[in-house]
Amino acid sequence: MDVTEKKIMIGCDHGGYRIKEIVRKHLTELGYEVEDVGTDSEEIVRYPYYAARVAKAVSRGEIGRGILICSTGIGMSIIANKFPGVRAALCTSTYMGKMTRAHNDTNILCLGGRITGEFEVLDILDIWLNTPYEGGRHEISLGLIREAEREMMTGRLWEGDENQRPEARAGIGG
């Protein structure tokens, strides 16, 4: 996914609404086309519905990246990661925002609207938007995540046998 893509989808529940509005405005000012899937107030709603809208679009390849915001970001990240191909990460610091892109090639950023201040949220967002995926050694782990996902989508649990890793089969230490 090209980190310079200027289209992004954003969703929130009532606990993330205030921060979502700040993030949406910031993204627009940066030149992003923002698709806002709600919610549109602080009236209580259920976050899985909004997380599913964004995660489904990312999973289907309709959009490259998304942002989800609830009170803590925890619930949003849990439901988003149930969708194939989604790599959602809750970030509470700029370091997390940078590393989740560089090492995990995340495609959904989850934020806590009631646990992270607005200036920190914008710093995290900017780092996440502008950090490219490094690939290299990190691709091994992402490959294992894809393998596990394929296996579990068939209804079976992924065994994750470390002895079956390529280095072990080749007799290489590590």
N, C-alpha and C positions, 0 to 999 in steps of 0.2 A: 504494500500500500504506500503510495507516494505521500509523504508527510506534507507536501505542498498543496494537496487537494483542498479546495476551498468550500466544500460542502459538508455540513455536519448536522446530525439529528440530536435533539435534546429533549429529555423528558424528566419529570419530577413528580413527587407527591406533595402534599400540603406542607410537609416539613422542609422541603427543598425549594418551595416556590420563590421566596424572597431572593435567595442566592441565584436561582435559575434566571431570574429577570436581570440580575447584574451580569451573569455570564453571557446571556443572550445578547445584551447590549454590547458587551466587550467584543464578542465574536463578530458582530455586525460591523463594529468600528474597525476591526482587523480585515474586513473585506470578505468574511465568510458568508455563504448563503446558509441560513439557519432554518431547519425545519423543526418547529416546536410542536411536540405532540401532547403538550399539557403536563400537568394540570394548570388551570388558569386562575387559581385562587388559593387561599389558605384553608378552605373548607376541607374537612377530612375526607380523604379518598384512600383507596388501597393501592399501594405502590406496585404490586406485581403486574397490574394492567398496563401501567406506563412503562415499566421496564421491558415488558414483552414487546411493546410497539417498537422500541429502539432496537432491542436485541434481535427481533425477527428480521428487521430491515438489514441489519449487519450480517446476520446469518445467511440471508438470501442473496447477499451481494448487492442489494439495492442502494446501499450507502457504505462508504468506507469506514467511517468512525462515528461514534456517538458519545454522548455525555448523559449520565443519570445522576440525579440528586435527590436524596431523601434526608431525613433528620441526621442519620449517621453515615449513610452510604452502604451500610452492611447488607440490608435487605435487598437493595437494588443489585448489588454485586452477586448475591447468592442466586437470584432468579435469572439474571442475565447470563450467568455462566452455565445455565442448563441448556442453552441453545447451541447447536453445532457450529463450530468455527468462531464462537465468541470467546474473546480473551478480555474479560472485564476485570479491572483492578480498582480497589478502593485506595485512594491516595490522600494522605494527610500532611505531606511535606513535599517540597520541591524535589528532594532527593528521590523519593518514591516515584514521583511523576516522571523524572528523567530515567530511572532504572527500569521502570515497567515498560517504557517504550524501547529503550536501548537493548534490554535483555529478553523481554517477553513479547515484544511486538503487539502490545495491547491495542485493541480496537474500540474499547469502551472505557471511558474514564468515569469512575464513580466518586462522588463527593458527598461529604456530610454537611448539610446546610445549617446544622445547629451545633457542629463541633469544630468547624474550621472557619476562621474569620474571612471576610470578603477579600481582603488584600492578599492573604495567603492563598485563597482559592484561585484568584487571578494569576498569581505567580505559578502555582501548580499547573494551571491550564496552559499558560504560555510555554512552559518547559515541555509539557506533554505534547503540545501541538508541534513543536519545533525540533524534537529529538528524533532522529532517524533510528530505525532498528539496525543493530550492528551485525546481525547474522553470525557467521563463523561458528564458534563452539556452542553458541546459544541455539543454533538450529537443531542440534542433537536433542536438546530437551524439548523444543517445540515439536519435533518429529515424534517424540515419545508421547506428548500430549495428544497429538493428532491420532496416533495409534490407539491410545487408550479410549479416546472419544469414539473412534470407529467401532471398537470392540463393544463398548458399553451401549452404543446405539442399537446393537443387535439384541440387547437384553442380558448380555453376559457381563460379568465383572472382569475388568482388566487385571491380570495377575501381576504385571510389572516385575517380572523375574529379572533381577539385575544380572544374573549369570547369562542371560540371553543378549546382553548388550553387545554391540559390534566389537568393542575393545576386548571383552571377555572371550568371545568366540575366536578372535584372532590371537589370543594369548598375550595381549598387551596389558600391562598393568594400568591401574588408574581408576 
